[in-house]
Amino acid sequence: MEIRFDGQRALVTGAGKGIGREIALLLARSGARVVALSRTASDLASLAQEIDCETITVDLGNLDAARAAAQQAGEIDLLVNNAAITIPQPFLETTVEALNATLTVNLHAVMVVSQIVAAGMIRRGKGGSIVNISSLSSKVGLEDHAAYCASKGAIDQLSRVMALELGPHQIRVNVINPIITWTPMAAMVWTDSDRTQAMKSRIPLNRFAKPIDVANAVAYLLSDKSDMINGDTLMIDGGFLAR
Ligand code: NAP
C-alpha cells in the first residue's frame, strides 16, 4: 500500500523536534508540501535543510499568535496538531499556572488552529483530514502528569466533536494515542532506568515506540486509505491496553 500526498499542503505543529519532525519528514517524502510550525527557529532551519518546506516560528502558548500563524499557513488540506508540552508535578503540587500553560498549548491552541484551518477547508469545498496527537495518557492516569493527562483526555473528546461537525464537509478528524515514544519530551521524564524497565515490562511488545511508528499511523489516517475512518482514537501502545 503506497501512500502519496502529491499536490496537498500539510500543516504540522511542533515540527521542530521528536514526533512532529518525523511526521514532517515522512509527509514531505510522500509528496506533501509541508508547512512546518514550531517554537525554536533553529530547529525549523535545520528541518528546511533536510526537506523543502515552508516554516512558521511561533509560540502556540500565545493564542493570538497561534491564530495568526494558522492564517499565515494558507490553504491547508492536511493538519497535524502535534505540538504539546508537559510540566511534570505531583498532583498535590500541581499549580494553576502549570495547568493553564499546559491546557493553552495542548488544547486551546489545537482548537484555534483547527478552527481556522477547517474554515478554509470548508470554504474550498474539497474536504480534508485532521489528526490530533493525543496520548496513552488520555486513557490511563500517569503519576505526576495531572495537567498533561487532563489535556490529552480533553483532546480525545474535542476531536470527537470536531469529527461530528466537520464530517458533513468531508473533513475527517482522528486521534493518535502513542505510548512513551523516544523523543526529547520522553527523555525529560523517563530518566530512571528501573521505572523505564517496569513500564516496558507492561507492554506486550516490550519496547517504547519510535517516532516513525507514530508518523506511519498519522500518514495512514491523513490519507485516502482511511477514507471511512472518522472520530477514531488509534492506540500506538504495543498492546499496553490489551491487558
Ligand atoms: P517534543 O520532543 O517535546 O517535541 C515537541 C515539539 O513541539 C518541539 O518541536 C517543540 O518546540 C514544539 N512545541 C512545544 N510547545 C510549543 C509551542 N508552545 N509552540 C510551538 N511549538 C511548540 O515532544 P514529542 O515527544 O515529539 O511529542 C509530540 C506529541 O506527541 C505531543 O502531542 C505529545 O503529547 C505526544 N506524545 C508524546 C509521547 C512521548 O513519549 N514522547 C507519548 C505520547 C504522546 P520547542 O522544543 O522549540 O519548544
Residues whose N, C-alpha, C, O or C-beta is under 5 A from the ligand:
A	BS01	NAP	G14 A15 G16 K17 G18 I19 G20 S38 R39 T40 V58 D59 L60 G61 N82 A83 A84 I85 V105 I133 S134 S135 L136 P178 I179 I180 T181 T183 P184 M185 A186
